[in-house]
């Protein structure tokens, strides 16, 4: 005479085993998931999009936090390319060399560095990014109409293309 398993045993043991078997069978024939590139394309804004980063008022609100080494609020760049920035990470005495480059080297791109000081005064300098080379400029020396003396404190650097696409935000501190 066959023995029957208690109902508790069958629910606790057989149900998980059956579910595991179904999952295993359904995964065997499935296609692999999307690649990292495909995932990034799905979640990243396209280069032609005009999200919050393209809004000039949103760019004016960006401020570099020297403690976190990041700009707030956080915005994603909408300029085509893969951009990197550079700025001093230690307090600079009287000036700071800042830079930007497109690691994809998309040709020549006119860029603008907008530096906002701790006194909320803003200064702009144009430059041209070429290939994968770094564009390096010094604040305040390379800026038209620089401040007579740059006050100590945290400075925010916002890089944009000539058509206003947001590249990146960075910053530095002067003594």
C-alpha positions in Angstrom: 0.0 0.0 0.0 1.5 3.4 -1.0 2.4 5.8 1.7 1.2 9.4 1.4 3.4 12.3 2.5 2.0 14.6 5.0 0.6 17.8 3.5 3.1 20.0 5.3 6.0 18.1 3.8 4.7 18.3 0.2 4.2 22.1 0.4 7.5 22.8 2.1 9.7 20.6 0.0 7.9 19.7 -3.3 6.7 23.1 -4.2 10.2 24.8 -4.1 11.7 21.9 -6.0 9.0 22.2 -8.7 9.5 25.9 -8.9 13.3 25.5 -9.2 12.8 23.0 -12.0 10.5 25.3 -13.9 12.9 28.2 -13.6 15.8 26.0 -14.7 13.9 24.8 -17.8 12.8 28.3 -18.8 16.3 29.7 -18.5 17.9 27.1 -20.6 16.3 28.1 -23.8 16.3 31.9 -23.3 18.4 34.4 -25.2 21.2 36.1 -23.3 20.3 39.5 -21.8 21.3 42.8 -23.3 25.0 43.8 -23.3 26.3 46.7 -21.1 26.4 49.0 -24.2 22.8 48.1 -25.0 21.7 48.8 -21.3 23.6 52.2 -21.3 21.8 53.1 -24.5 18.5 52.2 -23.0 19.0 54.3 -19.9 21.3 57.1 -21.0 19.9 60.2 -22.6 20.7 60.5 -26.4 23.1 63.1 -27.5 20.4 65.0 -29.2 18.1 65.1 -26.2 17.5 68.3 -24.4 17.0 67.2 -20.8 17.5 69.2 -17.6 21.3 69.5 -18.5 20.5 71.7 -21.5 18.5 74.2 -19.4 20.7 77.2 -18.7 19.1 77.9 -15.4 19.9 74.3 -14.3 23.5 74.8 -15.3 23.7 78.1 -13.3 22.6 76.3 -10.2 25.5 73.8 -10.3 28.0 74.1 -7.5 31.1 72.0 -6.8 31.4 70.4 -3.4 35.0 70.2 -2.4 34.3 67.5 0.2 32.5 65.1 -2.1 34.4 66.2 -5.2 31.1 66.3 -7.1 28.7 69.0 -8.4 25.2 69.3 -7.1 22.6 69.0 -8.3 23.8 66.0 -10.3 23.2 66.4 -14.1 24.2 64.1 -17.0 26.1 65.6 -19.8 24.1 65.8 -23.1 27.1 66.7 -25.4 28.1 64.0 -27.8 31.3 62.2 -26.9 32.9 60.7 -23.8 34.3 63.7 -21.8 36.8 63.9 -19.0 37.7 66.9 -16.9 40.7 67.9 -14.8 41.2 70.4 -12.0 43.5 70.6 -9.0 42.4 68.4 -6.1 44.6 70.3 -3.6 44.1 74.0 -2.7 45.8 76.1 -5.4 47.6 79.3 -4.4 46.6 82.0 -6.9 45.3 80.1 -10.0 44.2 76.8 -11.2 44.8 74.8 -14.4 41.5 73.3 -15.6 41.0 71.0 -18.6 38.6 68.9 -20.6 38.9 66.3 -23.4 36.7 64.0 -25.5 38.2 60.5 -25.1 36.3 59.5 -28.3 38.1 62.2 -30.2 35.1 63.5 -32.2 37.2 66.1 -34.1 37.3 69.8 -33.2 34.7 71.1 -30.8 34.4 74.7 -29.6 33.9 74.6 -25.8 33.4 77.1 -23.0 34.5 77.0 -19.4 32.3 78.9 -17.1 34.0 79.4 -13.7 31.8 80.6 -10.8 33.6 81.8 -7.7 32.6 81.6 -4.0 31.2 85.2 -4.4 28.9 83.9 -7.2 30.8 86.0 -9.8 31.1 84.0 -13.1 33.8 84.2 -15.8 33.8 82.5 -19.2 36.7 81.5 -21.5 36.3 79.8 -24.9 38.6 77.0 -26.1 38.8 74.3 -28.8 38.9 70.6 -28.0 40.7 68.7 -30.7 40.7 64.9 -31.0 41.5 63.3 -27.7 43.9 66.0 -26.6 43.4 67.9 -23.4 42.3 71.5 -23.6 44.0 73.2 -20.7 43.4 76.8 -19.5 44.3 78.6 -16.3 41.9 80.5 -14.1 42.1 83.5 -13.9 45.0 84.1 -16.3 43.5 82.8 -19.5 40.0 84.3 -19.0 38.9 87.5 -20.7 38.1 90.1 -18.0 39.5 88.1 -15.1 38.9 89.2 -11.5 41.6 91.6 -10.2 42.2 89.1 -7.3 40.4 85.8 -7.0 39.1 85.3 -3.5 39.9 82.1 -1.7 37.2 79.4 -1.6 35.5 76.8 -3.8 35.1 77.4 -7.6 32.7 75.6 -9.9 33.7 74.9 -13.5 30.9 74.1 -16.0 32.0 73.0 -19.5 29.6 73.4 -22.4 29.9 73.2 -26.2 29.4 76.4 -28.3 25.7 75.3 -28.9 25.1 75.1 -25.2 25.2 71.3 -24.7 26.3 70.4 -21.2 29.6 68.5 -21.1 30.5 68.2 -17.4 30.9 70.0 -14.1 34.1 70.1 -12.0 35.7 72.4 -9.6 38.7 73.5 -7.5 39.6 75.4 -4.3 41.9 78.5 -4.1 43.6 79.4 -0.8 
